[in-house]
Amino acid sequence: MDLSDYLRILRRNWILVVTLVLTGILLGGAASVLSKPTYRAETQLFVAIQGSGSVQELQQGNTFSQARVQSYVKTVETPVVLQPVIDVLGLPVTAEDLSSRVEATTDLNTVLINISVEDTSPVQSAAIAQEVAKSLIRAVEELETPKNGGSSPVSLSIIKPATAPSSPSAPNTRLNLLLGLVAGLAMGATGTVLRTKLDTRISGEADLRQITGSPLLGGISFDPDAMRKPLLTQVAPQSQRAESFRQLRTNLQFANVSVEARTVLVTSSIPGEGKSTTATNLAIALAQAGKTVCLVDADLRRPMVNEYLGLDRNAGLTTALVGDADVNDVLQPWGEDDLFVLTSGRIPPNPSELLGSDEMKELILRLESAFDSVVIDAPPLLPVTDAAVLAQHVGGVVVVVGSQRIKQKDLQKALHALEMVQANILGIILNRLPTKGPDAYAYSYYSHDGHLAPSSARNKPRTHMQVDEPRGSDSHDISFADSSKPLGSSDRAPSVFHSSRFDNR
């Protein structure tokens, strides 16, 4: 992984990171607010040796004092020193409890003893510290006094009396906030790594490239109005969604330039990735480019094309395949362009057998001889075998991948299923992409209202697919129905071609 990969992962998970960082800071602040303030009072003692004052005695006394200081520091936290403090001040604690609030230290090579005491009351912390110092002086004097009489050779003096602190020593709000920030960042980094490892859904082109090297024909951004207005003709001509399908149409032309496949099968790995809307809008875009297009709804399990276009599906593909009607009688014109739709017909009990039959193969050949382009909406690859069976009869296959809808292993299985039948995969279409962020796939162009969209599309030529010259009238005459009726009207004349149009090859 390079720097761009890490930046993309961070951009994908920035909300998680920010949330955990803010949570850590909030917890640090809450800990500071909820903690009861404590105050620390300090006092300092000097340890001296009582001697004659000669140089040799002073040197020996200083060495002796430094050696004894460590013992006095340990003595501070014993009941010998603390119990008198409890008795004098009337503290409702034991010597062991008080020792946890008293701390005695000394600096290296010095004869100074520092005593600090923490308490919820600043006055009481100073009183305890002062009393502990006095109790230590008395305890040392008693312990160091010779058994055979005489005075103690050690003298302790208070050189820094304890005073009541003006501000609490704890909680340290700044430190708690900093610790919360660090903890939040650590949790955010851990959560990002775990989410990246565990979430195997395909989010954008970078994830797709880890699975397949097939060309990316285009990306379609998520449109919240797509459920209400799924068709290309229902959005503004210069909208991003419309531009996406025009770009898809152009890229499909270049992907198809070597094989010149007239029939394109549109499928997906699992349901819900948007293959039916993609197939329908692709057919509309091809028709808008001046081509004669036939859209075939071959999803015989869950047909949707007729619902999008407002057509009747009682007579359609299955009707023609079983011989109940000729294909001329069930083709339905749609829109003002040369787009004709072959709906699914009645749902049969054996979809796979029908789609893999010789009749289906022959029907595709007849459609290819009559139309410039044939777009087939097929079922998903993983739940059923219909698409894999049908892929053997078409010139090329386009796989629709729904962003955040499919896992990488499922797409691998779907592509493997196509490879097993030696299907010609023209490319991948990424659907439902986010409009912003690291996985966005946006086009740029000047819209009709004069606003400049993002700049990337100015480097992409908006090339329409080449319209073939009309073929001879003896086998390609087109008899259009009355175009004055509303778009998608199902009561238009069903017989749109002369019978010679579909003469067998």
C-alpha positions as CSV (number, residue, x, y, z in Angstrom):
1,M,0.0,0.0,0.0
2,D,1.3,3.5,-0.9
3,L,0.4,6.8,0.6
4,S,-2.6,7.3,-1.6
5,D,-4.1,4.1,-0.3
6,Y,-3.7,5.2,3.3
7,L,-5.2,8.6,2.6
8,R,-8.2,6.9,0.9
9,I,-8.7,4.6,3.9
10,L,-8.5,7.7,6.2
11,R,-11.0,9.6,4.1
12,R,-13.4,6.6,4.1
13,N,-13.2,6.4,7.9
14,W,-12.7,10.0,9.0
15,I,-16.1,10.1,10.6
16,L,-15.2,7.1,12.8
17,V,-11.8,8.6,13.7
18,V,-13.3,12.0,14.5
19,T,-16.1,10.4,16.6
20,L,-13.6,8.3,18.6
21,V,-11.3,11.3,19.2
22,L,-14.2,13.5,20.3
23,T,-15.4,10.7,22.6
24,G,-11.9,10.4,24.1
25,I,-11.7,14.1,24.7
26,L,-15.3,14.1,26.1
27,L,-14.4,11.3,28.5
28,G,-11.3,13.1,29.6
29,G,-13.3,16.2,30.3
30,A,-16.0,14.2,32.1
31,A,-13.3,12.6,34.3
32,S,-12.0,16.1,35.2
33,V,-15.5,17.4,36.0
34,L,-16.7,14.4,37.9
35,S,-13.5,14.0,40.0
36,K,-13.4,15.6,43.4
37,P,-10.6,18.2,43.6
38,T,-7.7,17.4,45.8
39,Y,-5.0,19.7,47.2
40,R,-1.4,19.0,47.8
41,A,0.5,20.7,50.7
42,E,4.3,20.4,51.0
43,T,6.9,20.9,53.7
44,Q,10.6,20.4,53.8
45,L,13.0,19.3,56.6
46,F,16.8,19.6,57.0
47,V,18.8,16.8,58.6
48,A,21.9,17.8,60.5
49,I,24.5,16.1,62.8
50,Q,25.2,17.6,66.1
51,G,29.0,17.8,66.5
52,S,31.9,20.0,67.5
53,G,32.0,21.6,64.1
54,S,35.6,20.6,63.0
55,V,36.1,20.0,59.3
56,Q,36.6,16.3,59.8
57,E,33.5,16.0,61.9
58,L,31.4,18.0,59.5
59,Q,32.5,15.7,56.6
60,Q,31.7,12.6,58.6
61,G,28.4,14.1,59.8
62,N,27.4,15.0,56.3
63,T,28.1,11.4,55.1
64,F,26.2,10.0,58.0
65,S,23.2,12.3,57.4
66,Q,22.9,11.3,53.8
67,A,23.0,7.7,54.8
68,R,20.3,8.2,57.4
69,V,18.0,10.3,55.3
70,Q,16.8,7.3,53.2
71,S,15.8,5.6,56.5
72,Y,13.9,8.7,57.7
73,V,12.0,8.9,54.4
74,K,10.8,5.3,54.8
75,T,9.9,6.1,58.5
76,V,7.4,8.9,57.4
77,E,4.8,6.4,56.2
78,T,5.0,4.2,59.3
79,P,2.5,4.3,62.2
80,V,5.3,5.5,64.5
81,V,5.0,8.9,62.7
82,L,1.4,8.8,61.4
83,Q,-0.5,7.6,64.4
84,P,0.4,10.7,66.5
85,V,-0.8,12.9,63.6
86,I,-4.1,11.1,63.6
87,D,-4.4,11.5,67.4
88,V,-3.5,15.2,67.4
89,L,-5.8,16.2,64.5
90,G,-8.6,13.7,65.3
91,L,-8.6,12.3,61.8
92,P,-11.2,9.5,61.2
93,V,-8.7,7.3,59.3
94,T,-6.2,4.6,60.1
95,A,-2.4,5.0,59.8
96,E,-2.5,2.7,56.7
97,D,-5.2,4.9,55.0
98,L,-3.2,8.1,55.9
99,S,0.0,6.6,54.4
100,S,-1.6,6.5,51.0
101,R,-2.0,10.3,51.1
102,V,1.4,11.0,52.4
103,E,4.5,11.0,50.3
104,A,8.1,11.5,51.4
105,T,11.1,11.9,49.1
106,T,14.6,13.1,49.1
107,D,17.0,14.4,46.4
108,L,20.2,12.5,45.7
109,N,23.2,13.6,47.7
110,T,21.2,16.0,49.9
111,V,20.0,15.9,53.5
112,L,16.6,17.4,52.6
113,I,13.4,15.5,53.2
114,N,10.3,16.6,51.2
115,I,6.9,15.7,52.6
116,S,3.7,16.2,50.6
117,V,0.1,15.4,51.7
118,E,-3.0,15.3,49.5
119,D,-6.5,16.0,50.9
120,T,-9.8,17.3,49.7
121,S,-9.4,20.3,51.9
122,P,-6.5,22.7,51.3
123,V,-6.4,23.7,55.0
124,Q,-6.4,20.2,56.2
125,S,-3.7,19.1,53.7
126,A,-1.4,21.8,55.1
127,A,-2.2,20.9,58.7
128,I,-1.5,17.2,58.1
129,A,1.8,18.0,56.3
130,Q,2.9,20.3,59.1
131,E,2.0,17.7,61.8
132,V,3.7,14.9,59.9
133,A,6.9,16.9,59.9
134,K,6.7,17.6,63.6
135,S,5.9,13.9,64.3
136,L,8.9,12.8,62.2
137,I,11.2,15.1,64.2
138,R,10.0,13.6,67.5
139,A,10.2,10.1,66.2
140,V,13.7,10.5,64.9
141,E,14.9,12.1,68.1
142,E,13.4,9.2,70.1
143,L,14.8,6.6,67.8
144,E,18.3,8.1,67.5
145,T,18.7,8.8,71.3
146,P,21.3,6.4,72.8
147,K,20.0,3.8,75.2
148,N,22.7,4.6,77.8
149,G,21.6,8.2,77.9
150,G,22.7,11.4,76.1
151,S,21.3,13.4,73.3
152,S,20.4,12.3,69.7
153,P,23.3,12.9,67.3
154,V,20.8,13.9,64.6
155,S,18.8,17.0,64.5
156,L,15.8,17.6,62.1
157,S,14.5,21.1,61.4
158,I,11.6,22.4,59.3
159,I,12.9,24.8,56.8
160,K,9.8,25.2,54.7
161,P,6.5,25.2,56.7
162,A,3.4,23.8,55.0
163,T,0.9,26.3,53.6
164,A,-2.6,25.8,52.3
165,P,-2.6,25.5,48.5
166,S,-4.6,28.0,46.5
167,S,-5.5,25.7,43.6
168,P,-6.1,21.9,43.4
169,S,-3.4,19.6,42.2
170,A,-5.9,17.2,40.8
171,P,-7.7,16.6,38.5
172,N,-5.3,17.9,35.8
173,T,-7.9,18.9,33.2
174,R,-5.3,19.7,30.5
175,L,-3.6,16.3,31.0
176,N,-6.9,14.4,31.0
177,L,-7.9,16.1,27.8
178,L,-4.6,15.3,26.2
179,L,-4.8,11.7,27.4
180,G,-8.4,11.5,26.0
181,L,-7.1,12.8,22.6
182,V,-4.3,10.3,22.5
183,A,-6.7,7.5,23.5
184,G,-9.2,8.6,20.9
185,L,-6.6,8.6,18.1
186,A,-5.4,5.2,19.1
187,M,-9.0,3.8,19.1
188,G,-9.7,5.5,15.8
189,A,-6.6,4.0,14.2
190,T,-7.5,0.6,15.6
191,G,-11.1,0.9,14.5
192,T,-10.0,2.0,11.0
193,V,-7.7,-1.0,10.6
194,L,-10.3,-3.4,11.8
195,R,-13.0,-1.9,9.6
196,T,-10.8,-2.0,6.6
197,K,-9.9,-5.6,7.2
198,L,-13.4,-6.8,8.0
199,D,-15.4,-4.8,5.6
200,T,-14.9,-6.5,2.2
201,R,-17.6,-4.7,0.4
202,I,-16.7,-2.9,-2.9
203,S,-16.9,0.8,-2.4
204,G,-15.1,2.2,-5.4
205,E,-12.7,1.7,-8.2
206,A,-9.8,1.0,-5.9
207,D,-11.6,-2.0,-4.4
208,L,-12.6,-3.2,-7.9
209,R,-9.0,-3.2,-9.1
210,Q,-8.1,-5.7,-6.4
211,I,-10.6,-8.2,-7.9
212,T,-10.4,-7.8,-11.7
213,G,-8.6,-6.0,-14.4
214,S,-11.7,-5.7,-16.6
215,P,-12.2,-2.2,-18.0
216,L,-14.3,0.2,-15.9
217,L,-16.8,1.4,-18.4
218,G,-18.2,4.1,-16.1
219,G,-19.5,5.1,-12.7
220,I,-23.1,6.1,-11.8
221,S,-23.4,8.2,-8.7
222,F,-26.1,7.6,-6.2
223,D,-29.2,9.7,-6.9
224,P,-31.8,9.8,-4.1
225,D,-34.5,10.6,-6.7
226,A,-33.6,7.5,-8.8
227,M,-36.2,5.4,-7.0
228,R,-38.9,8.0,-8.0
229,K,-37.4,8.9,-11.4
230,P,-35.3,5.9,-12.6
231,L,-35.3,6.8,-16.3
232,L,-32.7,8.9,-18.1
233,T,-35.6,10.8,-19.8
234,Q,-36.9,11.9,-16.4
235,V,-33.8,14.0,-15.4
236,A,-32.3,17.1,-16.9
237,P,-30.3,16.5,-20.1
238,Q,-27.2,18.1,-18.5
239,S,-27.6,16.4,-15.1
240,Q,-24.8,14.3,-13.7
241,R,-26.9,11.2,-14.1
242,A,-27.6,11.8,-17.8
243,E,-23.9,12.6,-18.4
244,S,-22.9,9.4,-16.7
245,F,-24.9,7.3,-19.1
246,R,-23.7,9.2,-22.1
247,Q,-20.1,8.6,-21.0
248,L,-21.0,4.9,-20.4
249,R,-22.3,4.8,-23.9
250,T,-19.1,6.2,-25.3
251,N,-16.8,3.9,-23.3
252,L,-18.9,0.9,-24.3
253,Q,-18.3,1.8,-27.9
254,F,-14.5,1.8,-27.4
255,A,-14.7,-1.4,-25.3
256,N,-16.7,-3.1,-28.1
257,V,-14.5,-1.8,-31.0
258,S,-12.5,-5.1,-31.4
259,V,-15.4,-7.6,-31.3
260,E,-18.2,-5.4,-32.7
261,A,-20.8,-7.2,-30.6
262,R,-24.3,-5.9,-31.3
263,T,-25.9,-7.7,-28.4
264,V,-24.9,-6.6,-24.9
265,L,-26.0,-8.6,-21.8
266,V,-26.3,-6.5,-18.7
267,T,-26.2,-8.5,-15.4
268,S,-24.9,-8.3,-11.8
269,S,-23.7,-10.6,-9.1
270,I,-26.6,-10.3,-6.7
271,P,-30.0,-8.6,-6.7
272,G,-30.3,-4.9,-5.8
273,E,-27.2,-3.6,-7.6
274,G,-29.2,-1.7,-10.2
275,K,-28.7,-3.8,-13.3
276,S,-32.3,-3.3,-14.7
277,T,-32.2,0.5,-14.4
278,T,-28.7,0.5,-15.9
279,A,-29.8,-1.7,-18.9
280,T,-32.9,0.4,-19.5
281,N,-31.1,3.7,-19.4
282,L,-28.2,2.4,-21.5
283,A,-30.7,1.4,-24.2
284,I,-32.3,4.9,-24.0
285,A,-28.9,6.5,-24.3
286,L,-28.0,4.4,-27.3
287,A,-31.3,5.3,-28.9
288,Q,-30.7,9.0,-28.2
289,A,-27.5,8.7,-30.2
290,G,-29.5,7.8,-33.3
291,K,-29.2,4.0,-33.2
292,T,-32.1,1.5,-33.6
293,V,-32.1,-0.3,-30.3
294,C,-34.0,-3.2,-28.9
295,L,-34.2,-3.6,-25.1
296,V,-35.0,-7.2,-24.1
297,D,-36.1,-8.1,-20.5
298,A,-34.6,-11.5,-20.1
299,D,-35.0,-11.5,-16.3
300,L,-37.7,-14.1,-16.3
301,R,-37.8,-14.4,-12.5
302,R,-38.1,-10.8,-11.5
303,P,-38.8,-8.6,-14.6
304,M,-38.7,-4.9,-14.0
305,V,-38.3,-3.2,-17.4
306,N,-42.0,-3.1,-18.0
307,E,-42.6,-1.3,-14.7
308,Y,-39.9,1.3,-15.5
309,L,-41.2,2.0,-19.0
310,G,-44.9,1.6,-18.2
311,L,-45.4,-1.3,-20.7
312,D,-47.5,-4.4,-20.7
313,R,-45.5,-7.6,-20.1
314,N,-48.2,-10.2,-20.6
315,A,-46.9,-10.8,-24.1
316,G,-43.2,-10.7,-24.7
317,L,-40.0,-12.8,-24.7
318,T,-41.5,-16.0,-23.4
319,T,-44.5,-15.6,-25.7
320,A,-42.2,-15.5,-28.7
321,L,-39.9,-18.4,-27.4
322,V,-42.8,-20.8,-26.9
323,G,-44.2,-20.0,-30.3
324,D,-47.5,-18.4,-29.2
325,A,-46.7,-15.2,-31.2
326,D,-44.1,-13.9,-33.6
327,V,-41.6,-11.4,-32.2
328,N,-43.0,-8.7,-34.5
329,D,-46.3,-9.0,-32.7
330,V,-44.8,-8.5,-29.2
331,L,-42.2,-5.7,-29.7
332,Q,-43.4,-2.5,-28.2
333,P,-42.1,1.0,-29.3
334,W,-41.1,3.4,-26.6
335,G,-40.3,7.1,-26.7
336,E,-39.5,9.3,-29.6
337,D,-36.3,7.6,-30.6
338,D,-35.8,4.3,-32.3
339,L,-36.2,2.2,-29.1
340,F,-38.3,-0.9,-29.1
341,V,-38.9,-3.1,-26.0
342,L,-39.4,-6.8,-25.8
343,T,-40.8,-7.3,-22.3
344,S,-40.4,-10.6,-20.4
345,G,-43.8,-12.0,-21.0
346,R,-45.4,-14.4,-18.6
347,I,-43.0,-15.9,-16.0
348,P,-42.3,-19.5,-17.0
349,P,-41.5,-22.4,-14.6
350,N,-38.2,-23.1,-16.5
351,P,-36.4,-19.8,-17.2
352,S,-32.9,-21.4,-17.6
353,E,-34.1,-23.9,-20.2
354,L,-35.9,-21.2,-22.2
355,L,-32.9,-18.8,-22.2
356,G,-30.5,-21.6,-23.1
357,S,-32.6,-22.9,-25.9
358,D,-32.0,-22.8,-29.6
359,E,-35.0,-20.6,-30.0
360,M,-33.4,-18.0,-27.8
361,K,-30.2,-18.1,-29.8
362,E,-32.2,-17.8,-33.0
363,L,-34.2,-14.9,-31.6
364,I,-31.0,-13.0,-30.7
365,L,-29.7,-13.5,-34.3
366,R,-32.9,-12.1,-35.7
367,L,-32.7,-9.1,-33.4
368,E,-29.1,-8.4,-34.3
369,S,-30.0,-8.5,-38.0
370,A,-32.7,-5.9,-37.5
371,F,-31.2,-3.5,-34.9
372,D,-28.0,-1.6,-34.5
373,S,-27.8,-2.6,-30.8
374,V,-29.6,-5.1,-28.6
375,V,-29.5,-4.6,-24.8
376,I,-30.5,-7.6,-22.7
377,D,-31.4,-7.3,-19.0
378,A,-30.5,-10.7,-17.5
379,P,-30.9,-12.1,-13.9
380,P,-28.1,-11.9,-11.4
381,L,-25.3,-14.4,-11.8
382,L,-25.0,-15.9,-8.3
383,P,-28.6,-16.8,-7.4
384,V,-29.4,-18.5,-10.7
385,T,-27.6,-19.7,-13.8
386,D,-29.8,-17.8,-16.3
387,A,-27.2,-15.1,-17.0
388,A,-24.3,-17.5,-17.5
389,V,-26.4,-19.6,-19.9
390,L,-27.5,-16.6,-21.9
391,A,-24.0,-15.1,-21.9
392,Q,-23.0,-17.8,-24.4
393,H,-25.4,-16.4,-27.0
394,V,-24.4,-12.7,-26.9
395,G,-21.5,-10.7,-28.1
396,G,-20.5,-9.2,-24.8
397,V,-21.4,-9.0,-21.1
398,V,-21.4,-5.9,-18.9
399,V,-21.4,-6.5,-15.1
400,V,-23.1,-3.9,-12.9
401,V,-21.5,-3.6,-9.4
402,G,-23.4,-1.8,-6.7
403,S,-21.2,0.2,-4.4
404,Q,-21.5,-0.9,-0.8
405,R,-23.9,-3.7,-1.9
406,I,-21.6,-6.6,-2.8
407,K,-18.6,-8.2,-1.2
408,Q,-15.4,-8.9,-3.1
409,K,-15.7,-12.6,-2.9
410,D,-19.2,-12.5,-4.4
411,L,-17.9,-10.5,-7.4
412,Q,-15.1,-12.9,-7.8
413,K,-17.6,-15.8,-7.9
414,A,-19.7,-14.0,-10.5
415,L,-16.8,-13.2,-12.8
416,H,-15.6,-16.7,-12.5
417,A,-19.0,-18.0,-13.5
418,L,-18.7,-15.9,-16.7
419,E,-15.2,-17.1,-17.3
420,M,-16.3,-20.7,-17.0
421,V,-18.7,-20.2,-20.0
422,Q,-16.0,-18.2,-21.9
423,A,-18.2,-15.1,-21.9
424,N,-16.8,-11.9,-23.4
425,I,-16.7,-9.4,-20.5
426,L,-16.7,-6.0,-22.0
427,G,-16.3,-4.2,-18.7
428,I,-17.7,-3.2,-15.3
429,I,-20.2,-0.5,-14.4
430,L,-19.9,0.9,-10.8
431,N,-23.4,1.9,-9.6
432,R,-24.6,3.8,-6.6
433,L,-21.3,5.5,-6.1
434,P,-21.1,8.4,-3.5
435,T,-21.1,11.9,-4.9
436,K,-18.3,13.0,-2.7
437,G,-15.4,11.4,-1.0
438,P,-12.6,9.0,-2.0
439,D,-14.9,6.7,-3.9
440,A,-16.8,9.4,-5.9
441,Y,-16.9,9.0,-9.7
442,A,-18.0,12.4,-11.0
443,Y,-18.1,13.9,-14.5
444,S,-17.5,17.5,-15.2
445,Y,-19.1,19.6,-17.8
446,Y,-20.8,23.0,-18.3
447,S,-24.4,22.6,-17.4
448,H,-27.2,24.4,-19.3
449,D,-27.6,27.0,-16.5
450,G,-24.0,28.2,-16.8
451,H,-22.6,26.6,-13.7
452,L,-19.2,24.8,-14.1
453,A,-19.2,21.3,-12.7
454,P,-15.9,19.7,-11.5
455,S,-13.1,19.9,-14.0
456,S,-12.3,16.2,-14.7
457,A,-14.7,15.7,-17.6
458,R,-13.2,18.5,-19.7
459,N,-10.5,16.0,-20.5
460,K,-12.9,13.4,-21.6
461,P,-14.4,13.8,-25.1
462,R,-18.2,13.5,-25.2
463,T,-18.2,11.2,-28.3
464,H,-21.5,9.6,-29.4
465,M,-21.6,6.2,-30.9
466,Q,-21.4,6.0,-34.7
467,V,-24.8,5.5,-36.3
468,D,-24.7,3.0,-39.1
469,E,-26.1,3.8,-42.5
470,P,-29.6,2.5,-43.1
471,R,-29.7,-1.0,-44.5
472,G,-31.6,-2.0,-47.6
473,S,-35.4,-1.6,-47.5
474,D,-36.0,-5.1,-48.6
475,S,-35.0,-6.5,-45.2
476,H,-34.8,-3.5,-42.9
477,D,-37.9,-1.4,-43.4
478,I,-39.1,0.2,-40.2
479,S,-42.8,1.1,-39.8
480,F,-43.0,3.4,-36.8
481,A,-46.3,3.7,-34.8
482,D,-47.9,7.0,-34.1
483,S,-45.4,9.0,-32.1
484,S,-47.9,11.6,-30.9
485,K,-48.9,9.3,-28.0
486,P,-47.3,9.7,-24.6
487,L,-43.9,8.2,-24.0
488,G,-44.1,4.6,-22.7
489,S,-47.7,4.2,-23.8
490,S,-48.5,0.5,-24.1
491,D,-51.4,0.8,-26.4
492,R,-49.3,1.8,-29.4
493,A,-49.4,-0.5,-32.5
494,P,-47.6,-3.7,-31.5
495,S,-46.5,-4.5,-35.1
496,V,-43.7,-2.1,-35.7
497,F,-41.8,-3.9,-38.5
498,H,-42.6,-5.4,-41.8
499,S,-42.5,-9.1,-41.7
500,S,-39.4,-9.1,-43.8
501,R,-37.5,-7.3,-41.1
502,F,-37.0,-10.5,-39.2
503,D,-36.4,-12.9,-42.0
504,N,-34.0,-15.5,-40.9
505,R,-30.4,-15.3,-41.9
